[in-house]
Amino acid sequence: MAERPARIVLVGFMGAGKSAVGVRLARRLGYRFEDMDRRIEERTGRTIAALFEEQGEEAFREEERREAAALARLDRRVVAAGGGAFAREPTRALLREGAFTVWLRCDLETLLGRIPADGTRPLAGNRDIMRALLAEREPSYRLADATVHTSGATPREVAERIVDLIEKRAAGESNTER
């Protein structure tokens, strides 16, 4: 296989499978897995929900941008981006630097079934807001280098599809949607 990208960045809505797929993909490629939200929580000492509540969404989005800048300096990483990170142009630009970006696309009904409305995800409590957010973010997600549908697939199957896309890309083939 030809040279792999320094990073594979998984983007998409909450519940699309970024973390579950990312762990398997990193293992398969011999990369380290990085979850942007977990890194922000570790660095700030606060949960994402607490950051939203205490400082507001804009402050959280700045934390995401800082985290994307830190991740852009790392090699051999699979990164699970936060659900809204790729929707912000400065953060998206940092995430794309030297990376192969993959939109994990998932239908709304599957997403709603996967995400508990229990307050652990700040923007998931209201299902109407979730629908609007998904519609708002999809144009940004479409800017990823590739799209993999996750609705009817296991994390392992999705990881294997991404490996296939990386191999085809390295070989000069342009199939970027599965």
N, C-alpha and C positions, 0 to 999 in steps of 0.2 A: 504494500500500500504506500502511496506517495505521502508526502508530508501532511500531517494533520494541522488544523488551526490551533493556535495557542489556547483559545477558549471556545467552548460551545456554550452559548447563552440561550437558555430556555425562557421564552416569554409566553404570556397568555394570561387569561383571567384566573382568578382564584378558583381552585377546584379542578383546573385542567390537568393537573398531574405533574407539575414542574418538579416538585421535590421528590416524589416517588419515582418518576422517570429519571431524574437527575442522578440519584444515588446509584441506580442500576447502570446508567450510561457511563458514569465515572468509573465504576468498577470494570465495566467491559473494555474501556479505553485505557485503563491504567492511569487515570487522571484523579485529582482530588475533587470532591464535591463541595460547593460553597452555596449556601442559602443566604441571599441578601438580607432577608428579614431577620434571620437568626443572628447574622453578623451585626446588624444594627442593634438588636436587643442586647447582645453581649457587650458591644462598645459603649452603649448609653446606659446600660443597667436598668432599662425599662422595657416593658412589653410594647409591641406595636400599638395595642389598644390604649395603653397608658400614654404613649407619645401623642397619639391622636387627641386624646381627651385633655391632656395637660398643655400641649403646645400647639395643637391644631394641625390640619393636613399640610399646610404649606411648609411648616417646620419639618414635618416628617419627610416631605418630598425633597427637602434640602439634605436631610440625612441620607436619603437614597442616592442622591447625586454624589455625595462624598464617598459613599460605599462603592458606587460604580467606578469612580476615579481610582480608588484603592485596588479594586479587582482588575482594572485595565492594566495594571502593572504586573499581574501574576500570569504565569504560564501553566499549561497542563491542568486546566480547571474546567469543570462543568459547573455553570452558574445557574441557579434558579432565581430569576429576577422577580421582584415583587410585582403583583398584578398590575399596578399603575405605573411602574418605572419606565416602561418602554413608551408610554404615552407622553412623556415629557421629553421634548427634543434634546436638551442638554444631557440628560441622563441617557437617552437612547444613543446619542453620539458616542458617549463614553463606553457604553455596553457593546457597541458595534466595533470598536477599535480592535483590529487583529482577531476578531472573533467570527465564528459561524453562528448566526442567530436562527433559532427555530421557533416558530409559533406553534404551540400545542393548542390546536383548535378543538373546541369541545362544544357540543350543542347545549343550548340553554337549559333544557329539561334535565340533562345529565348533571350539569353544574349545580342546579338547584337541589338535586338529590344528594350531591356530595358535600354541600356546604351547610353546616348547622347554623341556624339563626339564633345562636346562643350568646352573641356578643364577643366571642373570641376573635372574630374578624370584624374590624370596625365598620366596614361598609356593607356587611352581609346581613345585617338585621332586618332590613327592609327589602323585600323581594322586588318591588317596583324600582327602587334605586338600583338594585343589581342589574335589572334588565336595561335600564337607561345607561348605566356605566358600561356594560358590555357593548352596547350599540355605539357609544362614544369612543371606546378604546379600539374597536375592531380595525378602523382605518390605520391606526398606528401599528397594530400587530401585523397587518398585511405587509409592512415594510421589512419584516424579517426576511432573511435569505431563503428560508424554506418553511413549508407548512406541513405538519403531520396531524392528522385527525386522531383524537384520543377517545372519543365517545364510546366506541365499542371494542377497545383494545386494552390489554393488560399493560402495566408499566414496562414489563419485559419486552412485549411485542413492540411498543413504541420506541424503546431504546434501540432495539435491533433495526427498526426502520431508519432511525437517525444515523446509526452506524453505516447502513447501506447508502444513505444520502451523502455522508462524509466521504465514503469511498468513491462514489460516482463523481462527486465534485472534484476530488483529488485527481481522478482519471480524466477530467475535462468534460465529463458529461453534464448536462444541464437539468436533469430531472430533479426539480425541487419541491414537488408536491406529491404526497402519497395518500 
